[in-house]
Amino acid sequence: MVKVTKRGDLDGKVLNIENKLCIDGNCNVIDNGNPQQTKWPLRFLNGFGLVYNTETTISILPGNCRDENDTHNASTTSNLVVSTLGGLDTGSPMTNTWYAVHVIIDITDQLPVQGLLSLSIDSPTLPAGYNTFRRVGWIRIDSDGTIRPFIMNCQGWLRTYHYVKDRAVLGRLTVLFNGQANVWTTIDLSVVMPPTSRHITLLTEFQITDPDDVTAFRPTGSKYGLGVGVAFPALVPEQVSEAFLSPYAIKPSISVNESHTYLEMCTSENQEIDYLTALLNAPGAGDGVDISIIAFIDELS
C-alpha cells in the first residue's frame, strides 16, 4: 500500500508509485495500464504528445486524460499510430486542410484507446463501440497530400509545434515576401496555424539599406504604433522611432544588407497580424521584409 503524506508536493503531478497512479496526492490502482474510474481532475491531460513519423502517419505518445465532457478517464501505455490513409473519421483526406487529432475512448473499457483524425474540433464521428474523445493536437495536410513535418513539445495542455526548417517546407510557411508597406498592413496567418492557436514565432528576413531601417509588427486591431504613411525618402530617424511604439519592432542597427530575427508574438482573434516598414532610403529591388511562421502554440482547454 502506498501512503502519500505530502500532498502539496504532488499537486499537478502524475507519479507511478508501486503500481499506483497518483494525481494531486490521490492514488488509484492501475490494472493492466487502465486506472480505476475514480474521477481525475477537471480537464486533466498528461502526455498524449504527437510525433511526426512519415508523410502519411503520426504517433500519439502514451498518456492519461479526462475526456472532452469530463465524464471518463483515458489511459494508454503504448504509442498510437494514426494514418491519413484510413485514420479519418469520415471521407478521404483533403489537401490544404487542418485536421484535429483526437484520442477516442470506450467508456466500458472493452476497446483500447485509439487515435482519430477529424475536421471537427468538438464533434468527431466516432466508430462503433467508442463513446467519447479528447482532442490532443493538430496536423496539416499540405497541397501535395502529405503531412506538414513538425516537432512537438508538450507540457500538459500547452503544445508547441516547431516546423521542420528544410527549404521545401519553409516555402510553404512564408506569408510575406519582400514586404515594403509603410503603413500598417494586415497578413492572414490561418494557413500556417490551426484554428485554436493565437501564438506564433516569426522568422523575419529583413533586407535593409541603412542600419536605422526598421520593421515592426502588431496583432491586428491593437493600438501599438502610430504608423508612418510618409513618402520615401522623407523619413528621418526621429520619425521612425516615434512611429514604432510597438513591442514587436526590429531595428538591426548594423551595417549589413540582411538581418534575420526570431520573434514570438500573439495574433488577433482572427489570426491576423499587421506589419510596417520604415526605410530611410527609397527601397531598391529586393529591399523589404520576408516573414515565415516557424512555430505556433496550441493551448488545449
Residue pairs with C-beta under 8 A, 6 or more apart in sequence:
2 17
2 18
2 20
2 22
2 27
4 10
4 17
4 22
4 25
4 26
4 27
6 25
7 24
7 25
8 25
10 22
10 23
10 24
10 25
11 24
11 25
12 24
13 22
13 23
13 24
14 21
14 22
14 23
14 46
14 64
15 21
15 22
16 22
16 30
17 27
19 29
19 30
20 27
20 28
20 29
20 30
21 27
21 28
21 30
21 35
21 64
21 75
23 40
23 41
23 44
24 41
26 38
28 35
28 36
28 38
29 35
29 36
33 75
33 76
33 77
34 75
34 109
35 64
35 73
35 75
37 72
37 73
38 73
39 66
39 73
40 64
40 65
40 66
40 73
41 66
42 66
42 70
43 66
43 70
43 157
43 301
44 64
44 65
44 66
45 63
45 64
45 65
45 66
45 134
45 136
45 156
45 157
45 300
46 63
46 64
46 65
46 156
47 61
47 62
47 63
47 64
47 65
47 154
48 60
48 61
48 62
48 63
48 64
48 65
48 103
48 134
48 136
48 137
48 154
49 60
49 61
49 63
49 136
49 137
49 152
49 153
49 154
49 159
50 58
50 59
50 60
50 61
50 101
50 136
50 137
50 139
50 150
50 152
50 154
50 159
51 58
51 59
51 60
51 61
51 79
51 152
52 58
52 147
52 149
52 150
52 151
52 164
53 59
53 81
54 147
55 146
55 147
56 83
56 84
56 85
56 146
56 147
57 81
57 82
57 83
57 84
57 147
58 81
58 82
58 101
58 115
58 139
58 147
59 79
59 80
59 81
59 82
60 79
60 80
60 81
60 82
60 101
60 103
60 115
60 136
60 137
61 79
62 76
62 77
62 78
62 79
63 74
63 75
63 76
63 103
63 136
64 73
64 74
64 75
65 73
65 74
65 75
65 103
65 134
65 136
66 72
66 73
66 74
66 134
67 73
67 74
67 105
67 132
67 133
67 134
68 122
68 132
68 133
68 134
68 135
69 132
71 107
71 132
72 105
72 107
72 131
72 132
74 103
74 105
74 113
74 134
75 113
76 103
76 112
76 113
80 103
80 113
80 114
80 115
81 115
82 101
82 115
82 116
82 117
84 93
84 99
84 117
84 139
84 141
84 147
85 93
87 115
87 116
87 117
88 99
88 116
88 117
88 118
89 116
89 117
89 118
89 120
89 124
89 125
89 126
89 127
90 118
90 125
93 99
93 117
93 141
93 145
94 141
95 141
95 142
95 143
95 144
95 145
96 141
96 142
96 143
96 191
97 119
97 140
97 141
98 138
98 139
98 140
98 194
98 195
99 117
99 118
99 119
99 138
99 139
99 140
99 141
100 117
100 118
100 119
100 120
100 121
100 124
100 135
100 137
100 138
101 115
101 116
101 117
101 135
101 136
101 137
101 138
101 139
102 115
102 116
102 117
102 118
102 124
102 133
102 134
102 135
102 136
103 113
103 114
103 115
103 116
103 133
103 134
103 136
104 113
104 114
104 115
104 116
104 124
104 126
104 127
104 130
104 132
104 133
105 113
105 130
105 131
105 132
105 133
105 134
106 112
106 129
106 130
106 131
107 131
107 132
110 129
111 129
111 130
114 130
116 124
116 126
116 127
116 133
117 139
118 124
118 125
121 135
121 195
121 196
122 135
124 133
126 132
126 133
135 300
136 159
136 300
137 152
137 159
137 298
138 161
138 194
138 196
138 298
139 147
139 148
139 150
140 147
140 148
140 194
141 147
141 148
142 148
142 172
143 172
148 163
148 169
148 172
149 163
149 164
149 166
149 169
150 161
150 162
150 163
150 164
151 161
151 162
151 164
152 159
152 160
152 161
152 162
153 159
153 160
153 162
154 160
157 299
157 300
157 301
158 297
158 298
158 299
158 300
159 297
159 298
159 299
159 300
160 295
160 296
160 297
160 298
161 295
161 296
161 297
161 298
162 294
162 295
163 169
163 170
163 173
163 293
163 294
163 295
165 294
170 292
170 294
172 192
173 192
173 292
173 293
173 294
174 290
174 291
174 292
175 187
175 188
175 189
175 191
175 192
175 291
175 292
175 293
176 187
176 275
176 289
176 290
176 291
177 290
178 207
178 286
178 287
178 288
178 289
178 290
179 185
179 215
179 275
179 277
179 288
179 289
179 290
179 291
180 277
180 279
180 283
180 287
180 288
180 289
181 275
181 276
181 277
182 228
182 229
182 230
182 232
182 276
182 277
182 278
182 279
183 227
183 228
183 229
183 276
184 218
184 225
184 227
184 274
184 275
184 276
185 274
185 275
185 276
186 220
186 272
186 273
186 274
187 272
187 273
187 274
187 275
187 291
188 270
188 271
188 272
189 200
189 267
189 271
189 272
189 273
189 293
190 271
192 200
192 293
192 296
193 200
193 267
193 271
193 293
193 296
194 296
194 298
195 271
196 298
196 299
197 271
197 296
197 297
197 298
197 299
198 266
198 267
198 268
198 269
198 271
199 264
199 265
199 266
199 267
199 296
199 297
199 299
200 264
200 265
200 266
200 267
200 273
200 293
200 295
200 296
200 297
201 262
201 263
201 264
201 293
201 294
201 295
201 296
202 217
202 261
202 262
202 263
202 264
202 265
202 291
202 292
202 293
202 294
203 260
203 261
203 262
203 291
203 292
203 293
203 294
204 215
204 250
204 259
204 260
204 261
204 262
204 263
204 289
204 290
204 291
205 258
205 259
205 260
205 289
205 290
205 292
206 213
206 215
206 250
206 252
206 258
206 259
206 260
206 261
206 288
206 289
206 290
207 257
207 258
207 286
207 287
207 288
207 289
207 290
208 252
208 256
208 257
208 258
208 259
208 279
208 287
209 279
209 280
209 281
209 283
209 284
209 287
210 279
210 280
210 281
211 252
211 253
211 254
211 255
211 256
212 237
212 240
212 251
212 253
212 280
213 251
213 252
213 277
213 278
213 279
213 280
214 240
214 241
214 244
214 249
214 250
214 251
214 277
214 278
215 249
215 250
215 275
215 276
215 277
215 278
215 289
216 224
216 225
216 244
216 246
216 248
216 249
216 250
216 275
216 276
216 277
216 278
217 246
217 248
217 249
217 263
217 265
217 273
217 274
217 275
217 276
218 224
218 225
218 246
218 248
218 273
218 274
219 265
219 266
219 267
219 268
219 272
219 273
219 274
220 267
220 268
220 270
220 272
220 273
220 274
221 268
221 272
222 268
224 245
224 246
224 247
224 248
225 243
225 244
225 245
225 246
225 276
226 242
226 243
226 245
227 243
227 276
228 235
228 239
228 240
228 243
228 276
228 278
230 239
232 279
232 281
232 282
232 283
233 280
233 281
233 282
235 278
235 279
235 280
236 280
237 280
239 278
240 278
240 280
243 276
243 278
244 276
244 278
248 263
248 265
250 259
250 261
250 263
252 259
262 294
265 273
267 273
275 289
275 291
277 288
277 289
279 287
